[in-house]
Amino acid sequence: MENSVKTVAAIASPPGTGAVALIRVSGSEAATIVSSVFRGKPSSDWKPRQQNFGRIFDSSGDTVDEVLLTWFPSPHSFTGEEVVEIACHGGVVVTGKVLKAILSAGAESAEPGEFSQRAFFNGKIDLTQAEAIMDLISAQTELAMKAANQQLEGRLGRDLEQMRQSLIGLVAHLEAYIDFPEEDIDPDSNEGLINRCLEITAQIDRWLNTADQGKILREGVRTVICGAPNAGKSSLLNLLLGFDRAIVNETAGTTRDTIEEVINLRGIPLRLVDTAGIREGGEAIEKEGIQRTFAEIQNAELVIHVVDSSAAKPSDAILETAGEVRVLTLLNKSDLPLHADWAHTEGFALSCIGDEKIEALKDYLFESLTSGNRFDSSSLVSINTRHQSCLNRAREAMVAAEMNLRSGESPEFVAMDLRTALEAIGDVIGKTDIEEILGEIFSSFCIGK
């Protein structure tokens, strides 16, 4: 790693004013650099993971701040390098001056993500754990936080590493048979190789099936609330939010632009978009709002079609615009007599002017989103888009290997497919090493003994 020779420093806490801020310094010279601006215990007396009180001084000898310093010797730190963490007061100016003093003493500014990158290159975490750090930071719900924590603990990485080791053994056995015929290595039967390929493909499929769940937890579900004017769209938004965000008025065309808010729906981030009511006519500004409504519907992942169940059914133009996007019908104004047009319509009935059914509504939305095996709260670790792309490549290669085995192709073609799958799985966790295959060949089969 090119940057590993440098000692870098950065503010590791959020920008802004707070009681305490954290500055992290990582690299072989971390203790030497920090001790040159720190007045307290000398670095020779620092004990691992114990705080030391002292003061930071700038190049002019002036006191910058009173701080608590913690030393983490290599390799027992987050990055695997020597790390010093400084807890100072959380003002913007004081935090900046503490960092400036450290940079003036010889450290260099860390690039975005560099501490996690160093942890990866030093073998402290794999790529899935590195990605989980950002997932944890950006988690919007408790479920998303739990999923990120499980991935950070290495659950996904361990499973994929086991899959990778199975593939390494399979490739090594096949290539040993190809390259060293004089060693009398007994190859697996054709059926045995096919079964091993099918087992690995099934494992890949299990992870690919979590992609929808991962997208929901990380990005939320873009949910468009639409319907005719005065159907109760803005009232529904306010009801779900728990406060008045959108203006509610009997005048048609009150909402002319989209309004976006995020709610936590039983642990799922729901990105609600309130839209202009769809109707014929209207002035130019309202027509523009209606065009934006149609555009939002086409980009939605879920559409809540709010209707006035006490009035006649309008045209289905909204449903036609939605295409294949899932549409849930919400029969609003259930406190009024039901119009005959809605007598046999499947949907959820409520009155948005009251909140007595709000919990039942949330249950209805949650069940609608998580049905069809798209979501499993018992197993929250889910792959992201990058993982999905890599695993799709691996699956294609495994299917090709299985087909070549069934058709009687030469072992070289099968080995090529297996190597492609191995490389793709390695890309997920950041491990692709030909030396491991060679090591497996020579250790397992005693070649050249």
Order of alpha helices (4+ residues) and beta strands (2+ residues): beta-beta-alpha-beta-beta-beta-beta-alpha-beta-alpha-alpha-alpha-alpha-alpha-alpha-beta-alpha-beta-beta-alpha-beta-alpha-beta-beta-alpha-alpha-alpha-alpha
